Amino acid sequence: MTEASNPRTIITANRQIPGPPIQVCQNDILIVDVINRVPGKSVTLHWRGQPNHEAPFMDGVPMVTQCPIPSYTTFQYKFRASKPGTHFYHAYMDADRSNGLFGALIVRKSDRTEPSKKMYDVDSKDHYILISEWSGDFSHPSPTDRDLSKALLVNGKAPSERGSSLTMFNVKPGRRHRFRVAYTSGLSGCPVNLTVDNHLLKIIELDGNPTNPHEVSSIRISKGERIDFILKASQEIGAYYLSVKSSCESSDLHGLAVINYEGRPKGTEKKGGKIANDGGEKNTKLKRHFDTSLCRTESGKVCLGDVKSLDKMPKELRKETVDRNIFLAIDYKYGERETDYEQYADLRKKIYRINNLTFSYPASPLLTQPMDVPSNLICNELSIPEKCQKRNICECVHLEAVDLGTSVEIMIVEQGGDDEHILHFHGNHFYIVGSRQFERPMSRKEIRELDQAGSLLKRNLNNPVLKDTIRIPRFGVVILRFLAKNPGIWMLRDENSHGWSKGLDLAIEVGERHQMVSTPSNFPTCGDYIGPEFFLL
């Protein structure tokens, strides 16, 4: 593929960027054949937002729920689309996502069960917005690629000096239209701001979960997140820019699409343009910014803590105490890795850790081949492998086990000082019951003392927002709660890992083995091979 005459290698699904949209009804069964035609490269696909209750081995995590799909082989994903809302599918490795391997996954409820149905008139199959970063070169699983992004794409298109056409969304004058947005891929890790000239946006859903409505003039969204909004086509018949712009001060990435009113005279299509300095909120009476981060509420700003879920919080999670508490401290240290995994450290040799443990994948999938994973590779705070006793860096399969049916609270504390981290919970959604940001790193002892004294933060145990992807701010504390009702092994994954992992991941095992769905007898297997000692005698 070429852009401004520069050759650019990409990875596609069915020769398309984005890949073919998959739009189904709730509880439809999806059968997707993935035929890997890329020489010398394995791949898996993750179906973001789907719990896969009946088939946890279809979650698409290499060496956790399945073996990677080798070149010139076919793997068939088959699962029930049980979670309605705006989702997307993508390659598990972030570099492959950035090279083009992603697509929309829209799961619709019936009109009678859709809580927001009375707020809009049109839910067009064409009104999905996939935001992705475009880099000038083929992306590799290396942190040095984070500065290669050149533009933001909207459904695979971007402004061009050659005047190529932009993605166009047609709307009916006077009607209320539902739009579905997903920030699918990017190497920079920067959130983006989305605006539509002269129009307000009514937010109704986050990560596939309905919320109380908020009418705003701009939206900030991070990688992996999804958001649904309603746009009323109440302006003068014409064409209006939908703008997306990176929120990082050091970045000028931007993208455009067109909201086109039906009945607009031909020959007036907008071919290009520049992003306004005010972010595109031109000629809107209301100036209110929506941010999916855990920011502080100010005048003219709506933060995640202001959003209330329409899904009632289970009674087990509304109690002051829960069955299981998990504390996760995120940080990094400098130093040489003592394994071949060093290629995934960044240029300053940051070794990322959760509770002083750096996640590494096993040679066989945890879920489908548990007997092939040596027990001395599994670790958590209470079980440190012997190999780590005399090492500065502990690389292991970081796993926390949770009993099926228990209420779980996860407290995540950012101690390293990075700007922010984005975490996605596979197979589950969580309630964000509280958050707080400090001016300096806080130790576990300090956090616990504040929490025991009741002065850390106030937990919202009534109607907190429900999501599956969360931004952890610098020196921030975020408290999540979920009900462990989905047996399997599910990743709490770092969204800013360019390869499989940079160490900042955690596997959460829900339930005992006998409570999990059995793997099909002919399911692909993989692992180490060590031949017999006297093989050639």
ABEGO torsion letter per residue (X at the ends): XBBGGBBBBBBBBGGBOBBBBBBBBBGBBBBBBBBBABBGBBBBBBBBGBAGAABAAAAGBBGAABBBBBBGBBBBBBBBBABBEBBBBBBABAAAAAAGBBBBBBBBBBAAABAAAAABABBBAABBBBBBBBBABBBBBBAAAAAABABBBBGGBBBBAAGBBBBBBBBBBGBBBBBBBBBABEAAGBBBBBBBBGBBBBBABBGGBBBBBBBBABBBBBBGBBBBBBBBBABBBEBBBBBBBBABAABABBBBBBBBBBGBBBGABBABEBBBAAGGBBGBABBBBBBABBBBBBBGBBBAAABBBABBBBAAAABABBABBBBBBBBBBBEBBABAAAAABBAAGBBBBBGGBBBBBBABBAAABAAABBAAABBBAABBBAAAAABABBBBBBBBBBBBGBBBBBBBBBAAGBABBBBBBBGBBBBBABBBBBABBBBAAAAAAAAAAGAABBBBAABBBBBABBBBBBGBBBBBBBBBABBEBBBBBBAABABABAGBBBBBBBEBAAABBBBBAABBBBEBBBBBAAAAX
